[in-house]
């Protein structure tokens, strides 16, 4: 992995000419787990936890590995992936706030589902109906996290 290569690639896709300003232009657009290993902008291969970043100023897109997003850009992708791993292992487990907000922001769940999840996510005992609804929301998240973006967005 090359920090220099990542910063160069991000700056090239940014309006700003320096790293400290350029990294502020980027936001997390999508997180997904790839079926086949991919390469991060830093050059690291193989990676399967990928983050699609969108530049807020010029709409450029960059696909970056989860580790680089957390380490260099400070976005909460690692928390989203942690929750997904936990729920994949046991669908009765809870997602975290970051993953619920991400799912809501992407339109994967609606306002009611978001509010419901925040009300029950820390409860130890759920009614059968609450547990079923929570599992249903978890499944929506899992299906969307396996989705592969429709076009090759790792610009070169």
Secondary structure, DSSP 8 states (H G I E B T S, - for coil): --HHHHHHHHHHTSSSSSHHHHGGGEEEEEEEEEEEEE--TT----EEEEEEEEETTT--EEEEEHHHIIIII--THHHHHHHHHHHHH-TTS---HHHHHHHHHTTSS-HHHHHHHHHHTT-S---HHHHHHHHHHHHHHHHHHT---SS-----
